[in-house]
Amino acid sequence: MPRYCLVGQVRPDRLDEYRRRHAEVWPELLNALKDAGWRQYSLFLGTDGLLVGYVEADDLAAAQAAVEATEVNAAWQREMSDLFAGLDGQPPDQNWRLLDEVFNLDDQLAAARSGPDARPTEPGKDR
C-alpha cells in the first residue's frame, strides 16, 4: 500500500482553533475521504504550526481529486483556509507539500528476512 507524507503550515496564532475543529470533523467529510480511498489518514501538529499528514492510498492524486470534487470538501476548505499560512489563494488541501519516504521499518525488516544471506551484520564487520 503506497504511503504518503504531506506537510503544511497552520498559523501559530490559530493552533487551538485548528485542534478544536479537527476534534469534530464533519461526518460527511469523513465519509467522503473514506469513499475516495483515503486510509490510515492522520494529522500531526507542532507547536510552531508545522502540520504533517500521513495517508495510505492506492493513488493519492486520484483520492485527492475524488475528495476535491465533493461539496462538503469545498465547504470544509473554506472554513479552514483562515487557519493556514502561505496559501497564496489556494484552498488548504491544494497547498500540501508531498515528502518522499526514505525509510520504513516494516519494509526494511521484510527485506532483511527475505533471502538466505539477507541478515544484517554489525557495523564495521564483514560477512
Disulfide bonds with the S-S distance in Angstrom:
none
